[in-house]
Amino acid sequence: MVISLRMSAQYHEPVHPLKALTVYGALAALDESGTMVVTAPVDYMSWVEPLDALTAQEVFSNRNKIMYITGEMSAKA
């Protein structure tokens, strides 16, 4: 959680100021443009059931989304 908060701070200052932070199974922030920014300190992210369930939540529909990770992501993810 601490690393996710640091990642959010790194996004906040140079990219877009964040308006709100919340947790939906992962730390998520809403920036001033309305984009949902999800931070994940992972080495490698693959498309698995928990990630599918996270992104299927209504709060993620009909909005711009950014997944900010520290490592790499599979093509499917």
HUBELDA-V891743 format. One line per field, one symbol per residue. ss: DSSP state (H for helix, E for strand, L for the rest). psi: psi as a letter, one per 40 degrees, with the letter a starting at -180 (. if undefined). burial: b if it has 9 or more other C-alpha atoms within 8 Angstrom, else e. A space follows every 10 residues. Layout:
ss=???
psi=???
burial=???
This chain:
ss=LHHHHHHHHH HHHHLLLEEE EEELLLEEEE ELLLLEEEEE LLLEELLLHH HHHHHLLHHH LLLLEEEEEL LEELLLL
psi=dddddddddd dddechiidi iihfeihiih ieeehhhhhh gidhhihidd ddddeeidde ifiiihhhid biiidd.
burial=eeebbebbee bbeeebbbee beeeeebbbb bbeebbbbbb bbeebebeee ebebeeeeeb eeeebeebbe bbebeee
